[in-house]
Amino acid sequence: MVTTLPSDADMLAKIEAFCDRHGMSPTTFGRKAVGDGNFVTGLRGKRSMTLRTGKRIVDFMARYEAPHREAR
C-alpha cells in the first residue's frame, strides 16, 4: 500500500479552510497548533514543515473540531 503525503500547499489549503470555518485568524491558529504565530505566514512564503509538525497540525484540527461537532 502506498500512502501519499500532503504537500505544504495542501496543508496550507486545509489550514486556511479550518480558519475560515472556525473564524480563527492564521496567527491564532499557528500559536495554538504549533506555538508559532508566524507559522501560516511562513507557509504562504514557501516555508516548509516537517512531518512531525504536520502531524501536530492534523492532531490539533481533529481535537479542536470534535467538541464543536458535539455542541451543534
N, C-alpha and C positions, 0 to 999 in steps of 0.2 A: 504494500500500500504506500502510495506517495502522497505526502501532505505538502501543500503549497503554503508557504508563509506569506502573510500580507506584507505588502511593501509599505514604506514610510508614507507614501501618498495615500494608500488605502487606509492606514491607521489614522492619518490626519482627517480624511473624509469622515471616518466613524466618530472621531473625537468632536469634529465640528457639528455633526448631526446630533450627537449626545448633548452638546452645549445648547444647541437650538431647542431641542426637546425639553430640556430642563431649565432653560432661562439662565444658564450659568455662563459667566464670562470665561474666555480662554485662560486668563490669568488665574482665576479661582480654580479652574479645572486642574491646571498644572500644579498649583500649590497643594491641592487636596490629593491628587493622584500620585504625584512623584516628588512633591516637596520643592518644585521649581516653577515659580510664577512665569518664567520666560520660556517654558518648555514648548508650548504650542507655537509661539513666535519663532522659536528656533527651527521647528519642523517646517514651518512655512518658508524659512530661509534656507532650506536644504540640509539642515542638521539631521543626522541620522540617530536612530535609537538602537539600543542593544536588545537582544531577545528578552533579557531579564526585565528591562523597562517596559517592553511591550506587554509582557505578562502582567506586570503591576497595573498597567492601564486597563487591560481587559478585566482583571480581577476587580479593580475599583469600579468600573462601569457596571459589572454584574452585581456587586454588593449594593451599589447606590440605587439601581433600578428595582431591586427586589422589594424594598419597603414601599416604594412608590406604586408598584403594581398592586400590593395588598391594600393600600389606602384607597384605591379607586372604587 
